[in-house]
């Protein structure tokens, strides 16, 4: 599946449109970027991204990886477990990447990571489980 097919999914998903996430790569893994918006503020004292937005972007990136692995099939999210490692600073873009850990006939397990400065300094990580639609 190419980037164009995944971009079409983003265009048709209302919550994905609200994030403004753009796909950077969909080759070996799915990598995206989400630009900062003032409405993403979670802690105004730290001027940091809201955790729900961070988790939502990780979910979106994981969903794109699941769809790609399932050859454009719809995939339903079963669970997501997000760990926040450090504040995701406002006024900076957030990058996200999703890798497939296991892709079976019915279930997919995907890891996603968010970062700003470098991939070696993640701000959050998530483990996601999807079921393939029949």
N, C-alpha and C positions, 0 to 999 in steps of 0.2 A: 504494500500500500504506500502511496506517495503522500507527500506533504499536502497536496491539493485536496485529497479526500479527507484528510484530518481537518484541514482548514474549513471545509464545508460543514463538518460536525460542529466546530466552534461557532460558525455563523448561524446554525440552527438551534443552538442551545442558549436559552435566555440567560442562565447564570454565567455561562462562559463569556457571553458578550459583555456582561457587566464588569468582568475582570479586565477585559482588553488584552488578554493573553495572546501572544504571537508565537507560532511554531518556528524554531530556528533550525531544527534537524529532526528527521524521522528515519534515519538509516539504522545504525546499530542500536540506538536508543532514541527515545523521544526527549527533546530538549526544547524548553520554552523560555520566554522572557515576559514578565509582567511589569509594566511601568507603574511607578508610584502615583497614587491619587490621594488627595486630601481626605476623601471619605474612607480610606483604608486605615485611618488612624485608630489604634487601639488604646494606646497610652499616650495622652498628650504631653505628659511630663518628659517622657523619653522620646517622644515623636517616633513611635515605633508602629509597625504594621500590626493590625489586629490579628490575633491567633486564628480566628475563624477564617479570615481571608487567606492566611498562609496555608492552613489546612485545606481550604477549598481549592487553591491553586495546585497543591500537591495532588489532590483528588482528581482534578481535571487532567493534569499531566499523566497520572496513572491510568485514567480512563482512556486517554489517547493511545497509550502503549497497549492497553488491553484490546482495544478495537483493532489496532494495527496487527497484533498477534493473532486475532481471531478472523483475519481477512474481512474486515468491514462488517462483522456481525455486531449486533448490540450486545453489550455486556452489562450485567447488573452488579452494582457494588454490594458486597456482603458485609465487609468490615473495613475499617480504617483505624490505625493506631498511629497517632502523630506524637512525636517527641520534639519539644522545643528546646534547642540547645543554647541559643543566645538570642538577644533581641534582633529582629529584622528592622534595620534602621529606615526611617522615613526619608523621603527625598532621594532615594536610590531605587533602581530597578531590582527586582528579585528574579533570579534565574531558577529554573527547576528542571530536573532530569528524572526520567523513570526507566528502570531496567526490569526486565522480566526475570524473575527468579525461577519460576516453574510455570509451564503452560501445558495443562492436561486437556482431556476431552471436554471436561465440564468446568473445571476450576483453574483460575490463574492467580498466581501470587506475584506481586509486583512491589519493588522497593522504589521510593521516590525521595529525592533530596532537594532542598532549597538552599540557595546561597546568594551572597551579594558580591563580596570581594574576590573570593576564590572558592573553587570546589573543595579545596582542602580545609576550608573554614565554614562548614554548613551552619545555617541558622536553624534548620528543622529537617527532620527525616520522618518518613511515614512508611508503614507496611500496609499494603492494600490486598484484599482478596475479592476477586470477581467471579461471577458465574457466567458462562457463555449462554446466550439465548439459543433456544432451539427453534 
